[in-house]
Amino acid sequence: MRLFVGLSLDRSIPDHTTIMNFRHLLERQNLARTIFDDVVRWLFEAGVLLKEGSLMDATIIEALNSIKNKVGIRDPKMHQTKKGNQWHFGVKAHVGVDARTGITHSLTTTAASRSEMSDGKPADKCGKAVKKQKKWAQI
């Protein structure tokens, strides 16, 4: 990981606050999605990612029930859902991954209560042959 981000082994890494400040800067300027899309486009053009043969999985990202934004409103994507015998509150991240390389090429979020089998966004973005991990259904 250090090599990937250009940090040498003989120097200390940035602290949590520095990393979070950078992340918040990217979010405020809407740069995170732009950078991600540019990297994915470059990987497709370089032939690193395939147009066909992707895996898709979803995971729940939990949040506190009381979390609201600055204006006092809860994110409309935040919902509760039951997984197994446990209830969770938050959003669901749908992640598309290249089957050959394992590189993430798409990421969307939906309400946690939404089924991952009904969300075709990563499939639409990456091509025809998409396997969804929940049931390994090929669409």
Secondary structure, DSSP 4 states (H G I P E B T S, - for coil): -HHHHT--TTSPPPPHHHHHHHHHHHHHTTHHHHHHHHHHHHHHHTTSS-SS-EEEEEEEEE--TT---TTS---TT-EEEEETTEEEEEEEEEEEEETTT--EEEEEEEETTS-GGG--HHHHHH-S-EEETTTTEE-
